[in-house]
Amino acid sequence: MKGQTIAILMTSDFMFDQRMQRIVDTLGVRYSILIYHRGKNGFVQENLQVKSMNCAFIKGWMFYLEFNVRLLLTMMTQKLDIIYCVDADTLLAGGVVCKLRNKILVYDSHEWFTEVPELKGRNWVKKIWSFIEDTFVPLAQIRITVNESLASIFTQKWGKEFVAIRNVPKNKSKAVPINKEPILVYQGAVNAGRGLECAIQTLEFLPYYRLVIIGNGDILEDLKKEASSMPWKERIIFIDKMIPEKLGQFTATARYGLNLLDASSLSYHYSLANKFFDYLQAGIPSINMDLPEYSRIIQNEKVGLLLSSLDAKQLASLIEDNDNGFAYQKMKDNCLIVSDKYIWESEAPKLLKLFEGLNK
């Protein structure tokens, strides 16, 4: 096992991908790790190499084609033993190289890839991605995803077992910050279907609140333009994505964390996002759509609120109804009480056990 190399393929930036940072930290104890990512910077340290894939195209089908072709050509000559594909957008290159070089394939699905909002109505594009998944997912010797709902769906879809490895943060010391002013914070990709338009409208009914959106994505410029047209535009703040350490410190100063996913997307309907646990770990209640995975935890742990429909007035009323001292403080206390229950140290052994099985 020691001395084997895992090549991790990802179209996100490793420096800002908390799930993959935790996975690399866990596997790096036993394997050498080689990462191909979309980030601007690469680096080398003990048992870890991060290489940037500098593509001419930055989005659309030409980007994915170029990225996979570059991966395929590069990996054909690299020393590696295991290819770890993060989502379907790296599965073409990873799967082909595994077939040609007889290497071990690992598939990590962070979402229901063919059911994301960006593919809604794009049937031919969805068929291409589905063909890639149907071709290579059955070949993977390890298949993981982010929650039990998706693990069950994918296991049934492909007839191959998927194991849930949740997107929970590492355990860390808790500092209880003083909230000087009411802030709604959103952290993550600024993409379609994240409810950010609703969050902006909600400030009309919450004149004492500010909204902070941390991250970037496909609709960032459109969202900034919409925000600038609002009478309450001074209470809407956009911040570029942060490294995880700084992000956690800032998030802890907010009053609520937002996770308002569009339930019409099956990918979002069955999601269990990083940010949900990041909010919990930061000691702030979160506001989530009433979807299966979030509902299950919130009903059991009382660490946040559930919104039945993506409506600004309803969201404002939900906040006002729970904003009194006792109700809010109870949720905040529960976050700190149960945060040690939802930590990476509980998930890492499951991941290591899967990889140990490769050598038996």
PyMOL commands that set and color helices and strands:
alter all, ss='L'
color gray80, all
select helices_A, chain A and resi 14-16+18-27+60-75+88-101+113-115+117-119+123-139+148-158+196-202+220-228+233-235+244-251+266-269+274-282+292-301+312-321+325-341+344-359
alter helices_A, ss='H'
color red, helices_A
select strands_A, chain A and resi 5-9+32-37+43-45+48-52+82-86+104-109+142-145+163-164+183-187+210-214+236-239+256-259+286-289+304-307
alter strands_A, ss='S'
color yellow, strands_A
deselect
rebuild
show_as cartoon
